[in-house]
Amino acid sequence: ITLAWALTRIIQHIINGEINRYFKFRKLMNSVNKLNNHVIICGFGRNGQQAARTLGLHNHQFVVIEKRHELVPKMGEEHNHVLFIHGDATDDDVLKKAGIDRASALISSLPVDADNVFIVLSARSLNNKIRIISRASEQSSAQKLKKAGADHVIMPDRIGGTHMATLVSKPDVIEFIDYISGEEGESIH
């Protein structure tokens, strides 16, 4: 009787976990399927998080694709309003799950330039009207991303260095631009 009771409890725990995971995934996919003209953010590192924060402040709908399995539960706890899809954004099926055919823009913010090139190629082939913004670390990669179909290529290190130097040479202009384009600038727009 004790063995049967223990087996029943273990099986019940496994089944409940699987059922909860299934319904959570189904709810997520229903939410993603309702999105239209949304933004897909590939990668939730520093750049992806900042993009999500800014899009959220401007009331844009978005979905995040993150490959690192260990980050997904943490992201769900810290960012409970954000739709997360666990998967590799270089995979066409994952992009389709994120609704690439209905999306208005894609932000590829992965740290590896080759992955960003692959995502841009896949995204452009799946939706030729989508606006694609990609991150690049090297100047040569920026040119390849443009050839692959990226509308805009951002080099965070270059922008950061230019921004810091301009704060020294023209601080008033940069502070004004930061104010109107930053998080607190919504009322000015």
C-alpha positions as CSV (number, residue, x, y, z in Angstrom):
1,I,0.0,0.0,0.0
2,T,2.8,2.4,0.8
3,L,4.6,1.6,-2.4
4,A,1.4,2.2,-4.4
5,W,0.7,5.4,-2.6
6,A,4.3,6.7,-3.2
7,L,4.1,5.7,-6.9
8,T,0.7,7.5,-7.2
9,R,2.1,10.7,-5.7
10,I,5.2,10.6,-8.0
11,I,3.1,10.0,-11.1
12,Q,0.6,12.7,-10.0
13,H,3.5,15.2,-9.5
14,I,4.9,14.4,-12.9
15,I,1.6,14.6,-14.7
16,N,0.7,17.9,-12.9
17,G,4.0,19.4,-13.9
18,E,3.6,18.3,-17.5
19,I,0.0,19.5,-17.7
20,N,1.0,22.9,-16.2
21,R,3.8,23.2,-18.7
22,Y,1.5,22.3,-21.6
23,F,-1.1,24.9,-20.6
24,K,1.5,27.5,-20.0
25,F,2.9,26.9,-23.5
26,R,-0.5,26.9,-25.0
27,K,-1.4,30.2,-23.4
28,L,1.9,31.7,-24.6
29,M,1.3,30.5,-28.2
30,N,-2.3,31.9,-28.1
31,S,-1.0,35.2,-26.9
32,V,1.7,35.3,-29.7
33,N,-0.9,34.2,-32.3
34,K,-3.0,37.2,-31.4
35,L,-0.1,39.6,-32.0
36,N,-0.1,41.7,-35.2
37,N,2.5,44.3,-36.3
38,H,4.6,43.4,-33.3
39,V,8.4,43.3,-32.9
40,I,10.5,40.2,-32.5
41,I,13.6,40.6,-30.3
42,C,16.2,37.9,-30.9
43,G,18.4,37.6,-27.8
44,F,17.7,38.9,-24.3
45,G,21.2,40.1,-23.3
46,R,21.9,43.8,-22.4
47,N,20.9,45.1,-25.8
48,G,17.8,42.9,-26.1
49,Q,16.7,43.9,-22.6
50,Q,17.1,47.6,-23.3
51,A,15.2,47.3,-26.6
52,A,12.4,45.5,-24.7
53,R,12.3,48.2,-22.0
54,T,12.1,51.0,-24.5
55,L,9.4,49.2,-26.6
56,G,7.4,48.6,-23.5
57,L,7.6,52.3,-22.5
58,H,6.3,53.2,-26.0
59,N,3.5,50.6,-25.8
60,H,4.8,48.4,-28.7
61,Q,3.9,44.8,-28.6
62,F,6.9,42.4,-28.8
63,V,8.0,38.8,-28.3
64,V,11.4,37.7,-27.2
65,I,13.3,34.7,-28.5
66,E,16.0,33.4,-26.2
67,K,18.2,30.3,-26.7
68,R,19.8,30.1,-23.3
69,H,17.6,27.6,-21.3
70,E,18.8,28.7,-17.9
71,L,17.6,32.3,-18.5
72,V,14.0,31.6,-19.5
73,P,12.6,30.8,-16.0
74,K,14.5,33.8,-14.6
75,M,13.2,36.1,-17.3
76,G,9.6,34.9,-16.7
77,E,9.9,35.9,-13.1
78,E,11.5,39.3,-13.6
79,H,9.6,40.2,-16.7
80,N,6.2,38.5,-16.3
81,H,4.5,40.8,-18.9
82,V,6.9,39.8,-21.6
83,L,6.2,37.0,-24.1
84,F,9.2,34.7,-24.2
85,I,9.8,31.8,-26.6
86,H,12.6,29.5,-25.7
87,G,14.5,28.5,-28.9
88,D,17.2,29.3,-31.4
89,A,16.3,32.4,-33.4
90,T,18.4,31.0,-36.3
91,D,15.8,28.3,-36.7
92,D,13.0,29.2,-39.2
93,D,10.4,27.3,-37.1
94,V,11.1,29.4,-34.0
95,L,10.8,32.6,-36.0
96,K,7.4,31.3,-37.4
97,K,6.3,30.5,-33.8
98,A,7.1,34.1,-33.0
99,G,4.8,35.3,-35.8
100,I,7.4,36.5,-38.2
101,D,4.8,36.6,-41.0
102,R,2.7,39.1,-39.0
103,A,5.6,41.1,-37.4
104,S,6.4,44.6,-38.4
105,A,10.0,44.6,-37.2
106,L,12.8,42.2,-36.0
107,I,15.7,43.2,-33.7
108,S,18.6,40.8,-33.8
109,S,20.7,41.5,-30.8
110,L,22.8,38.4,-30.5
111,P,26.5,38.9,-29.5
112,V,27.8,36.7,-32.4
113,D,27.7,38.5,-35.8
114,A,27.4,35.2,-37.8
115,D,24.2,34.4,-35.9
116,N,22.8,37.8,-36.6
117,V,23.6,37.4,-40.4
118,F,21.8,34.0,-40.4
119,I,18.8,35.5,-38.6
120,V,18.6,38.4,-41.0
121,L,18.8,36.0,-44.0
122,S,16.0,33.8,-42.5
123,A,13.8,36.7,-41.5
124,R,14.1,38.4,-44.9
125,S,13.2,35.1,-46.7
126,L,10.2,34.5,-44.4
127,N,8.8,38.1,-44.5
128,N,10.3,40.4,-47.2
129,K,8.4,43.5,-45.8
130,I,9.7,43.2,-42.3
131,R,11.9,46.0,-41.0
132,I,15.2,44.4,-39.7
133,I,17.5,46.0,-37.2
134,S,20.6,44.1,-36.3
135,R,23.5,44.4,-33.9
136,A,27.1,44.1,-35.2
137,S,30.5,44.0,-33.4
138,E,32.8,44.4,-36.5
139,Q,32.6,46.8,-39.4
140,S,33.0,44.0,-41.9
141,S,30.0,42.3,-40.3
142,A,27.9,45.4,-40.6
143,Q,28.4,45.4,-44.4
144,K,27.5,41.7,-44.6
145,L,24.4,42.3,-42.5
146,K,23.3,45.0,-45.0
147,K,23.9,42.7,-47.9
148,A,21.9,40.0,-46.1
149,G,18.9,42.2,-45.9
150,A,19.2,44.3,-42.7
151,D,17.6,47.7,-42.9
152,H,19.7,49.1,-40.1
153,V,22.9,47.9,-38.5
154,I,23.8,49.1,-35.0
155,M,27.3,48.9,-33.6
156,P,26.8,49.4,-29.8
157,D,30.5,50.0,-29.0
158,R,30.9,52.5,-31.7
159,I,27.8,54.4,-30.7
160,G,28.8,54.3,-27.1
161,G,32.2,55.7,-27.8
162,T,30.9,58.4,-30.1
163,H,28.3,59.4,-27.5
164,M,30.8,59.7,-24.7
165,A,33.2,61.8,-26.9
166,T,30.4,64.1,-28.0
167,L,29.3,64.6,-24.4
168,V,32.8,66.2,-23.9
169,S,32.8,68.3,-27.1
170,K,29.1,69.2,-27.3
171,P,27.4,68.4,-23.9
172,D,24.4,70.6,-24.2
173,V,23.3,69.2,-27.6
174,I,23.8,65.6,-26.5
175,E,21.9,66.1,-23.2
176,F,19.0,67.6,-25.1
177,I,19.0,64.8,-27.7
178,D,19.2,62.2,-24.8
179,Y,16.2,63.9,-23.1
180,I,13.9,63.9,-26.2
181,S,14.9,60.4,-27.3
182,G,15.2,58.8,-23.9
183,E,12.7,57.1,-21.7
184,E,11.5,60.3,-20.2
185,G,11.1,61.9,-23.6
186,E,7.7,60.3,-24.4
187,S,5.8,63.5,-23.3
188,I,7.9,65.6,-25.7
189,H,7.2,63.3,-28.7
